[in-house]
Amino acid sequence: MRYKFNPLVDADNEKLLAELCLWIEKNIDTNIGWKELSSISKLTHTELQFLFGKYKQTTPMTYIRKQKEQNKKVLPVYTITENFKAKPSE
């Protein structure tokens, strides 16, 4: 992450959180826990809690869980193959 956590500078913190949320969305199909969030963001548990609470009004784990639920709601796109086409009526 390019930005450093600063409890006094909202613009920097919003950019940091936006970048972290993008990373979460790209990696939503993996097991994301505190260790991964801290490692990728270089933030402590407390700093992560603060950022998500202030700007997303939720906790990091709840945010991830909701993203996973949203991801499940997206229906896969199917294509019709020759095997599934209806046979003409006789």
Secondary structure, DSSP 8 states (H G I E B T S, - for coil): ------TT-HHHHHHHHHHHHHHHHHTTTS---HHHHHHHH---HHHHHHHHHHHHSS-HHHHHHHHHHHHHHS-------GGGS-----
